[in-house]
Amino acid sequence: MAMDRTVSTVTPAAALFRSLADETRLRILQRLAGGEVRVVDLTAELGLAQSTVSKHLACLRDCGLVDYRTEGRQSFYALTQPELMDLLVAAERVLDATGHAVALCPTYGRA
């Protein structure tokens, strides 16, 4: 990102990264990269409560990263922007290159 960007162009990027700043949402996105999935499947695969999964899916849906289609009484969730996975792969490369130093960050890393 160029240093001369205005706040109006940086703000959406900050919102995007905030939406990705949760381990559960990242796990959901990784699962959705493999194809459509129902909430019941995510709860079983991630070992989380239905309300937790639904809350995170709502966040991702509000950000336009995930959507769903209904089939009968079931809802199937999918990525709306598959290129998001390219971004996450690039992030993994940055983490590898820095030796995961961000994990030691006093502000955002783990204690």
N, CA, C and O atoms as a GROMACS GRO file, in nm:
protein
  444
    1MET      N    1   0.084  -0.117   0.000
    1MET     CA    2   0.000   0.000   0.000
    1MET      C    3   0.089   0.123   0.000
    1MET      O    4   0.179   0.134   0.082
    2ALA      N    5   0.064   0.214  -0.091
    2ALA     CA    6   0.144   0.336  -0.101
    2ALA      C    7   0.120   0.425   0.020
    2ALA      O    8   0.010   0.429   0.075
    3MET      N    9   0.224   0.496   0.060
    3MET     CA   10   0.216   0.582   0.178
    3MET      C   11   0.130   0.705   0.154
    3MET      O   12   0.088   0.768   0.251
    4ASP      N   13   0.101   0.743   0.029
    4ASP     CA   14   0.023   0.863   0.002
    4ASP      C   15  -0.127   0.836  -0.009
    4ASP      O   16  -0.201   0.922  -0.056
    5ARG      N   17  -0.172   0.720   0.033
    5ARG     CA   18  -0.314   0.688   0.029
    5ARG      C   19  -0.390   0.777   0.126
    5ARG      O   20  -0.338   0.813   0.232
    6THR      N   21  -0.511   0.812   0.089
    6THR     CA   22  -0.593   0.894   0.178
    6THR      C   23  -0.664   0.805   0.279
    6THR      O   24  -0.674   0.684   0.262
    7VAL      N   25  -0.714   0.868   0.383
    7VAL     CA   26  -0.787   0.795   0.486
    7VAL      C   27  -0.905   0.722   0.425
    7VAL      O   28  -0.937   0.611   0.468
    8SER      N   29  -0.971   0.780   0.327
    8SER     CA   30  -1.089   0.717   0.268
    8SER      C   31  -1.057   0.585   0.199
    8SER      O   32  -1.144   0.498   0.190
    9THR      N   33  -0.934   0.568   0.150
    9THR     CA   34  -0.899   0.440   0.088
    9THR      C   35  -0.838   0.343   0.188
    9THR      O   36  -0.841   0.222   0.166
   10VAL      N   37  -0.783   0.394   0.295
   10VAL     CA   38  -0.724   0.306   0.397
   10VAL      C   39  -0.832   0.251   0.489
   10VAL      O   40  -0.822   0.136   0.533
   11THR      N   41  -0.934   0.328   0.517
   11THR     CA   42  -1.038   0.286   0.610
   11THR      C   43  -1.104   0.154   0.569
   11THR      O   44  -1.120   0.068   0.656
   12PRO      N   45  -1.142   0.132   0.443
   12PRO     CA   46  -1.197   0.002   0.406
   12PRO      C   47  -1.096  -0.112   0.427
   12PRO      O   48  -1.135  -0.222   0.468
   13ALA      N   49  -0.969  -0.087   0.400
   13ALA     CA   50  -0.868  -0.190   0.423
   13ALA      C   51  -0.858  -0.222   0.572
   13ALA      O   52  -0.846  -0.339   0.609
   14ALA      N   53  -0.863  -0.121   0.656
   14ALA     CA   54  -0.858  -0.144   0.801
   14ALA      C   55  -0.980  -0.225   0.845
   14ALA      O   56  -0.968  -0.314   0.928
   15ALA      N   57  -1.097  -0.194   0.789
   15ALA     CA   58  -1.218  -0.269   0.823
   15ALA      C   59  -1.205  -0.415   0.779
   15ALA      O   60  -1.245  -0.506   0.852
   16LEU      N   61  -1.148  -0.436   0.660
   16LEU     CA   62  -1.128  -0.573   0.612
   16LEU      C   63  -1.038  -0.650   0.708
   16LEU      O   64  -1.070  -0.762   0.747
   17PHE      N   65  -0.926  -0.589   0.745
   17PHE     CA   66  -0.833  -0.660   0.834
   17PHE      C   67  -0.892  -0.680   0.973
   17PHE      O   68  -0.861  -0.780   1.038
   18ARG      N   69  -0.975  -0.588   1.020
   18ARG     CA   70  -1.043  -0.609   1.148
   18ARG      C   71  -1.137  -0.729   1.138
   18ARG      O   72  -1.148  -0.807   1.232
   19SER      N   73  -1.204  -0.743   1.024
   19SER     CA   74  -1.296  -0.856   1.009
   19SER      C   75  -1.220  -0.989   1.008
   19SER      O   76  -1.276  -1.093   1.041
   20LEU      N   77  -1.093  -0.984   0.970
   20LEU     CA   78  -1.011  -1.106   0.966
   20LEU      C   79  -0.932  -1.127   1.094
   20LEU      O   80  -0.860  -1.226   1.107
   21ALA      N   81  -0.945  -1.036   1.189
   21ALA     CA   82  -0.863  -1.038   1.310
   21ALA      C   83  -0.921  -1.126   1.419
   21ALA      O   84  -0.910  -1.093   1.538
   22ASP      N   85  -0.981  -1.234   1.381
   22ASP     CA   86  -1.037  -1.327   1.479
   22ASP      C   87  -1.006  -1.469   1.433
   22ASP      O   88  -1.033  -1.505   1.318
   23GLU      N   89  -0.951  -1.547   1.522
   23GLU     CA   90  -0.910  -1.684   1.486
   23GLU      C   91  -1.028  -1.768   1.438
   23GLU      O   92  -1.014  -1.846   1.344
   24THR      N   93  -1.142  -1.753   1.501
   24THR     CA   94  -1.259  -1.831   1.460
   24THR      C   95  -1.302  -1.794   1.319
   24THR      O   96  -1.333  -1.882   1.239
   25ARG      N   97  -1.305  -1.665   1.288
   25ARG     CA   98  -1.343  -1.624   1.153
   25ARG      C   99  -1.243  -1.676   1.050
   25ARG      O  100  -1.282  -1.716   0.940
   26LEU      N  101  -1.116  -1.675   1.084
   26LEU     CA  102  -1.015  -1.730   0.992
   26LEU      C  103  -1.036  -1.880   0.971
   26LEU      O  104  -1.021  -1.929   0.860
   27ARG      N  105  -1.070  -1.951   1.077
   27ARG     CA  106  -1.095  -2.095   1.064
   27ARG      C  107  -1.217  -2.121   0.976
   27ARG      O  108  -1.219  -2.214   0.896
   28ILE      N  109  -1.320  -2.038   0.993
   28ILE     CA  110  -1.440  -2.051   0.909
   28ILE      C  111  -1.404  -2.026   0.763
   28ILE      O  112  -1.446  -2.101   0.675
   29LEU      N  113  -1.328  -1.921   0.737
   29LEU     CA  114  -1.289  -1.891   0.599
   29LEU      C  115  -1.207  -2.003   0.538
   29LEU      O  116  -1.226  -2.039   0.422
   30GLN      N  117  -1.115  -2.059   0.617
   30GLN     CA  118  -1.035  -2.171   0.566
   30GLN      C  119  -1.124  -2.288   0.529
   30GLN      O  120  -1.102  -2.354   0.427
   31ARG      N  121  -1.225  -2.315   0.611
   31ARG     CA  122  -1.316  -2.425   0.582
   31ARG      C  123  -1.398  -2.395   0.457
   31ARG      O  124  -1.419  -2.483   0.373
   32LEU      N  125  -1.444  -2.270   0.444
   32LEU     CA  126  -1.524  -2.232   0.328
   32LEU      C  127  -1.443  -2.235   0.198
   32LEU      O  128  -1.500  -2.246   0.090
   33ALA      N  129  -1.312  -2.224   0.209
   33ALA     CA  130  -1.227  -2.233   0.090
   33ALA      C  131  -1.243  -2.370   0.023
   33ALA      O  132  -1.217  -2.385  -0.096
   34GLY      N  133  -1.284  -2.469   0.101
   34GLY     CA  134  -1.306  -2.603   0.048
   34GLY      C  135  -1.443  -2.624  -0.013
   34GLY      O  136  -1.471  -2.731  -0.068
   35GLY      N  137  -1.529  -2.524  -0.004
   35GLY     CA  138  -1.663  -2.535  -0.061
   35GLY      C  139  -1.770  -2.499   0.039
   35GLY      O  140  -1.743  -2.466   0.154
   36GLU      N  141  -1.893  -2.505  -0.007
   36GLU     CA  142  -2.008  -2.468   0.075
   36GLU      C  143  -2.017  -2.553   0.201
   36GLU      O  144  -1.973  -2.668   0.205
   37VAL      N  145  -2.076  -2.492   0.303
   37VAL     CA  146  -2.093  -2.565   0.429
   37VAL      C  147  -2.212  -2.508   0.505
   37VAL      O  148  -2.244  -2.389   0.495
   38ARG      N  149  -2.278  -2.594   0.582
   38ARG     CA  150  -2.389  -2.552   0.667
   38ARG      C  151  -2.337  -2.517   0.806
   38ARG      O  152  -2.228  -2.559   0.844
   39VAL      N  153  -2.414  -2.439   0.879
   39VAL     CA  154  -2.374  -2.401   1.016
   39VAL      C  155  -2.355  -2.526   1.101
   39VAL      O  156  -2.260  -2.534   1.178
   40VAL      N  157  -2.444  -2.622   1.088
   40VAL     CA  158  -2.435  -2.744   1.169
   40VAL      C  159  -2.302  -2.817   1.143
   40VAL      O  160  -2.243  -2.874   1.234
   41ASP      N  161  -2.256  -2.814   1.018
   41ASP     CA  162  -2.128  -2.877   0.985
   41ASP      C  163  -2.012  -2.800   1.047
   41ASP      O  164  -1.918  -2.860   1.099
   42LEU      N  165  -2.020  -2.667   1.041
   42LEU     CA  166  -1.914  -2.585   1.101
   42LEU      C  167  -1.907  -2.605   1.252
   42LEU      O  168  -1.798  -2.612   1.308
   43THR      N  169  -2.022  -2.613   1.317
   43THR     CA  170  -2.020  -2.632   1.462
   43THR      C  171  -1.954  -2.764   1.498
   43THR      O  172  -1.877  -2.771   1.594
   44ALA      N  173  -1.982  -2.867   1.422
   44ALA     CA  174  -1.921  -2.998   1.448
   44ALA      C  175  -1.772  -2.996   1.418
   44ALA      O  176  -1.692  -3.047   1.497
   45GLU      N  177  -1.734  -2.939   1.304
   45GLU     CA  178  -1.594  -2.939   1.263
   45GLU      C  179  -1.506  -2.850   1.350
   45GLU      O  180  -1.391  -2.883   1.376
   46LEU      N  181  -1.561  -2.737   1.394
   46LEU     CA  182  -1.482  -2.642   1.474
   46LEU      C  183  -1.499  -2.661   1.624
   46LEU      O  184  -1.425  -2.602   1.703
   47GLY      N  185  -1.597  -2.742   1.662
   47GLY     CA  186  -1.621  -2.766   1.804
   47GLY      C  187  -1.672  -2.642   1.877
   47GLY      O  188  -1.635  -2.616   1.991
   48LEU      N  189  -1.757  -2.566   1.809
   48LEU     CA  190  -1.808  -2.442   1.865
   48LEU      C  191  -1.960  -2.446   1.873
   48LEU      O  192  -2.025  -2.525   1.805
   49ALA      N  193  -2.016  -2.360   1.957
   49ALA     CA  194  -2.160  -2.350   1.970
   49ALA      C  195  -2.220  -2.290   1.843
   49ALA      O  196  -2.155  -2.212   1.773
   50GLN      N  197  -2.344  -2.327   1.814
   50GLN     CA  198  -2.413  -2.275   1.697
   50GLN      C  199  -2.421  -2.124   1.700
   50GLN      O  200  -2.405  -2.058   1.597
   51SER      N  201  -2.447  -2.068   1.818
   51SER     CA  202  -2.459  -1.922   1.829
   51SER      C  203  -2.327  -1.852   1.797
   51SER      O  204  -2.326  -1.744   1.738
   52THR      N  205  -2.216  -1.913   1.836
   52THR     CA  206  -2.084  -1.857   1.807
   52THR      C  207  -2.056  -1.857   1.658
   52THR      O  208  -2.012  -1.757   1.602
   53VAL      N  209  -2.081  -1.970   1.595
   53VAL     CA  210  -2.059  -1.981   1.451
   53VAL      C  211  -2.149  -1.884   1.375
   53VAL      O  212  -2.104  -1.817   1.283
   54SER      N  213  -2.274  -1.875   1.414
   54SER     CA  214  -2.368  -1.786   1.348
   54SER      C  215  -2.326  -1.640   1.362
   54SER      O  216  -2.338  -1.562   1.268
   55LYS      N  217  -2.276  -1.603   1.480
   55LYS     CA  218  -2.230  -1.466   1.503
   55LYS      C  219  -2.114  -1.432   1.410
   55LYS      O  220  -2.110  -1.323   1.352
   56HIS      N  221  -2.019  -1.523   1.396
   56HIS     CA  222  -1.904  -1.498   1.310
   56HIS      C  223  -1.943  -1.498   1.163
   56HIS      O  224  -1.890  -1.419   1.085
   57LEU      N  225  -2.034  -1.585   1.124
   57LEU     CA  226  -2.082  -1.585   0.986
   57LEU      C  227  -2.155  -1.454   0.955
   57LEU      O  228  -2.142  -1.401   0.845
   58ALA      N  229  -2.230  -1.403   1.051
   58ALA     CA  230  -2.300  -1.275   1.031
   58ALA      C  231  -2.199  -1.162   1.009
   58ALA      O  232  -2.220  -1.076   0.924
   59CYS      N  233  -2.092  -1.163   1.084
   59CYS     CA  234  -1.986  -1.062   1.066
   59CYS      C  235  -1.927  -1.072   0.927
   59CYS      O  236  -1.913  -0.972   0.857
   60LEU      N  237  -1.892  -1.192   0.885
   60LEU     CA  238  -1.832  -1.213   0.754
   60LEU      C  239  -1.931  -1.179   0.642
   60LEU      O  240  -1.891  -1.129   0.537
   61ARG      N  241  -2.059  -1.206   0.666
   61ARG     CA  242  -2.162  -1.171   0.569
   61ARG      C  243  -2.178  -1.019   0.559
   61ARG      O  244  -2.189  -0.965   0.449
   62ASP      N  245  -2.179  -0.952   0.674
   62ASP     CA  246  -2.190  -0.806   0.675
   62ASP      C  247  -2.074  -0.740   0.600
   62ASP      O  248  -2.090  -0.634   0.541
   63CYS      N  249  -1.958  -0.804   0.603
   63CYS     CA  250  -1.839  -0.752   0.534
   63CYS      C  251  -1.838  -0.789   0.386
   63CYS      O  252  -1.750  -0.745   0.312
   64GLY      N  253  -1.933  -0.870   0.343
   64GLY     CA  254  -1.940  -0.909   0.203
   64GLY      C  255  -1.843  -1.020   0.165
   64GLY      O  256  -1.818  -1.042   0.046
   65LEU      N  257  -1.789  -1.089   0.265
   65LEU     CA  258  -1.691  -1.194   0.237
   65LEU      C  259  -1.756  -1.331   0.223
   65LEU      O  260  -1.699  -1.422   0.161
   66VAL      N  261  -1.874  -1.346   0.279
   66VAL     CA  262  -1.946  -1.473   0.282
   66VAL      C  263  -2.092  -1.445   0.247
   66VAL      O  264  -2.145  -1.339   0.280
   67ASP      N  265  -2.154  -1.540   0.182
   67ASP     CA  266  -2.298  -1.532   0.159
   67ASP      C  267  -2.354  -1.674   0.169
   67ASP      O  268  -2.279  -1.770   0.188
   68TYR      N  269  -2.484  -1.685   0.158
   68TYR     CA  270  -2.546  -1.816   0.168
   68TYR      C  271  -2.658  -1.831   0.066
   68TYR      O  272  -2.710  -1.734   0.012
   69ARG      N  273  -2.690  -1.955   0.043
   69ARG     CA  274  -2.806  -1.988  -0.039
   69ARG      C  275  -2.888  -2.089   0.041
   69ARG      O  276  -2.834  -2.168   0.118
   70THR      N  277  -3.018  -2.084   0.021
   70THR     CA  278  -3.105  -2.177   0.093
   70THR      C  279  -3.148  -2.289   0.000
   70THR      O  280  -3.166  -2.272  -0.121
   71GLU      N  281  -3.164  -2.402   0.062
   71GLU     CA  282  -3.215  -2.521  -0.007
   71GLU      C  283  -3.308  -2.588   0.093
   71GLU      O  284  -3.264  -2.652   0.188
   72GLY      N  285  -3.436  -2.570   0.070
   72GLY     CA  286  -3.532  -2.618   0.169
   72GLY      C  287  -3.516  -2.538   0.297
   72GLY      O  288  -3.523  -2.415   0.296
   73ARG      N  289  -3.495  -2.608   0.407
   73ARG     CA  290  -3.476  -2.541   0.536
   73ARG      C  291  -3.330  -2.522   0.571
   73ARG      O  292  -3.298  -2.474   0.680
   74GLN      N  293  -3.241  -2.559   0.482
   74GLN     CA  294  -3.098  -2.550   0.509
   74GLN      C  295  -3.036  -2.430   0.438
   74GLN      O  296  -3.080  -2.389   0.330
   75SER      N  297  -2.934  -2.374   0.501
   75SER     CA  298  -2.856  -2.264   0.441
   75SER      C  299  -2.714  -2.313   0.420
   75SER      O  300  -2.653  -2.372   0.509
   76PHE      N  301  -2.663  -2.289   0.300
   76PHE     CA  302  -2.528  -2.328   0.265
   76PHE      C  303  -2.444  -2.202   0.246
   76PHE      O  304  -2.475  -2.118   0.162
   77TYR      N  305  -2.338  -2.189   0.325
   77TYR     CA  306  -2.250  -2.072   0.322
   77TYR      C  307  -2.132  -2.097   0.230
   77TYR      O  308  -2.083  -2.209   0.217
   78ALA      N  309  -2.088  -1.988   0.165
   78ALA     CA  310  -1.975  -1.995   0.072
   78ALA      C  311  -1.903  -1.861   0.070
   78ALA      O  312  -1.960  -1.758   0.106
   79LEU      N  313  -1.778  -1.864   0.027
   79LEU     CA  314  -1.702  -1.742   0.007
   79LEU      C  315  -1.760  -1.664  -0.111
   79LEU      O  316  -1.798  -1.724  -0.212
   80THR      N  317  -1.767  -1.533  -0.098
   80THR     CA  318  -1.808  -1.451  -0.211
   80THR      C  319  -1.688  -1.402  -0.289
   80THR      O  320  -1.699  -1.367  -0.407
   81GLN      N  321  -1.573  -1.401  -0.224
   81GLN     CA  322  -1.449  -1.352  -0.285
   81GLN      C  323  -1.339  -1.457  -0.266
   81GLN      O  324  -1.260  -1.447  -0.172
   82PRO      N  325  -1.333  -1.557  -0.353
   82PRO     CA  326  -1.231  -1.662  -0.337
   82PRO      C  327  -1.088  -1.607  -0.333
   82PRO      O  328  -0.999  -1.671  -0.276
   83GLU      N  329  -1.065  -1.488  -0.394
   83GLU     CA  330  -0.930  -1.430  -0.391
   83GLU      C  331  -0.888  -1.391  -0.250
   83GLU      O  332  -0.770  -1.361  -0.226
   84LEU      N  333  -0.981  -1.391  -0.157
   84LEU     CA  334  -0.947  -1.367  -0.016
   84LEU      C  335  -0.845  -1.470   0.032
   84LEU      O  336  -0.760  -1.440   0.115
   85MET      N  337  -0.855  -1.591  -0.020
   85MET     CA  338  -0.761  -1.695   0.021
   85MET      C  339  -0.620  -1.662  -0.025
   85MET      O  340  -0.523  -1.700   0.041
   86ASP      N  341  -0.605  -1.593  -0.139
   86ASP     CA  342  -0.473  -1.548  -0.183
   86ASP      C  343  -0.414  -1.451  -0.082
   86ASP      O  344  -0.294  -1.456  -0.053
   87LEU      N  345  -0.498  -1.364  -0.028
   87LEU     CA  346  -0.453  -1.270   0.074
   87LEU      C  347  -0.405  -1.343   0.199
   87LEU      O  348  -0.303  -1.308   0.257
   88LEU      N  349  -0.479  -1.445   0.240
   88LEU     CA  350  -0.440  -1.521   0.359
   88LEU      C  351  -0.312  -1.601   0.336
   88LEU      O  352  -0.231  -1.616   0.428
   89VAL      N  353  -0.293  -1.652   0.215
   89VAL     CA  354  -0.168  -1.722   0.181
   89VAL      C  355  -0.052  -1.623   0.186
   89VAL      O  356   0.056  -1.656   0.236
   90ALA      N  357  -0.073  -1.503   0.133
   90ALA     CA  358   0.031  -1.400   0.137
   90ALA      C  359   0.064  -1.364   0.282
   90ALA      O  360   0.181  -1.341   0.315
   91ALA      N  361  -0.037  -1.357   0.366
   91ALA     CA  362  -0.013  -1.327   0.508
   91ALA      C  363   0.072  -1.436   0.573
   91ALA      O  364   0.161  -1.407   0.653
   92GLU      N  365   0.045  -1.562   0.538
   92GLU     CA  366   0.127  -1.672   0.590
   92GLU      C  367   0.272  -1.658   0.546
   92GLU      O  368   0.364  -1.686   0.623
   93ARG      N  369   0.292  -1.614   0.422
   93ARG     CA  370   0.429  -1.594   0.372
   93ARG      C  371   0.499  -1.484   0.451
   93ARG      O  372   0.616  -1.497   0.485
   94VAL      N  373   0.428  -1.376   0.482
   94VAL     CA  374   0.486  -1.267   0.562
   94VAL      C  375   0.521  -1.319   0.700
   94VAL      O  376   0.628  -1.288   0.753
   95LEU      N  377   0.432  -1.397   0.760
   95LEU     CA  378   0.460  -1.453   0.892
   95LEU      C  379   0.583  -1.543   0.889
   95LEU      O  380   0.668  -1.538   0.978
   96ASP      N  381   0.591  -1.626   0.787
   96ASP     CA  382   0.709  -1.712   0.773
   96ASP      C  383   0.836  -1.630   0.758
   96ASP      O  384   0.939  -1.661   0.818
   97ALA      N  385   0.829  -1.525   0.676
   97ALA     CA  386   0.947  -1.441   0.650
   97ALA      C  387   0.994  -1.366   0.774
   97ALA      O  388   1.113  -1.338   0.789
   98THR      N  389   0.901  -1.332   0.863
   98THR     CA  390   0.937  -1.257   0.984
   98THR      C  391   0.959  -1.348   1.104
   98THR      O  392   0.981  -1.302   1.215
   99GLY      N  393   0.952  -1.477   1.080
   99GLY     CA  394   0.966  -1.570   1.192
   99GLY      C  395   0.850  -1.559   1.290
   99GLY      O  396   0.867  -1.582   1.410
  100HIS      N  397   0.734  -1.523   1.238
  100HIS     CA  398   0.613  -1.507   1.320
  100HIS      C  399   0.635  -1.404   1.431
  100HIS      O  400   0.575  -1.416   1.539
  101ALA      N  401   0.720  -1.304   1.407
  101ALA     CA  402   0.750  -1.201   1.506
  101ALA      C  403   0.626  -1.128   1.555
  101ALA      O  404   0.622  -1.081   1.668
  102VAL      N  405   0.525  -1.118   1.471
  102VAL     CA  406   0.403  -1.048   1.512
  102VAL      C  407   0.339  -1.116   1.633
  102VAL      O  408   0.270  -1.051   1.711
  103ALA      N  409   0.362  -1.245   1.650
  103ALA     CA  410   0.308  -1.316   1.766
  103ALA      C  411   0.370  -1.263   1.896
  103ALA      O  412   0.312  -1.279   2.003
  104LEU      N  413   0.486  -1.200   1.886
  104LEU     CA  414   0.551  -1.143   2.004
  104LEU      C  415   0.518  -0.996   2.023
  104LEU      O  416   0.564  -0.935   2.120
  105CYS      N  417   0.442  -0.938   1.933
  105CYS     CA  418   0.405  -0.797   1.941
  105CYS      C  419   0.336  -0.770   2.075
  105CYS      O  420   0.240  -0.838   2.109
  106PRO      N  421   0.383  -0.670   2.152
  106PRO     CA  422   0.322  -0.644   2.281
  106PRO      C  423   0.177  -0.595   2.271
  106PRO      O  424   0.102  -0.608   2.367
  107THR      N  425   0.138  -0.541   2.158
  107THR     CA  426   0.001  -0.491   2.144
  107THR      C  427  -0.093  -0.600   2.093
  107THR      O  428  -0.203  -0.617   2.146
  108TYR      N  429  -0.051  -0.674   1.989
  108TYR     CA  430  -0.141  -0.767   1.925
  108TYR      C  431  -0.105  -0.915   1.941
  108TYR      O  432  -0.185  -1.003   1.909
  109GLY      N  433   0.014  -0.942   1.990
  109GLY     CA  434   0.055  -1.081   2.005
  109GLY      C  435  -0.005  -1.146   2.128
  109GLY      O  436  -0.078  -1.083   2.205
  110ARG      N  437   0.025  -1.271   2.145
  110ARG     CA  438  -0.024  -1.345   2.263
  110ARG      C  439   0.072  -1.323   2.378
  110ARG      O  440   0.193  -1.309   2.360
  111ALA      N  441   0.015  -1.320   2.496
  111ALA     CA  442   0.095  -1.301   2.618
  111ALA      C  443   0.174  -1.426   2.649
  111ALA      O  444   0.247  -1.430   2.748
   0.00000   0.00000   0.00000
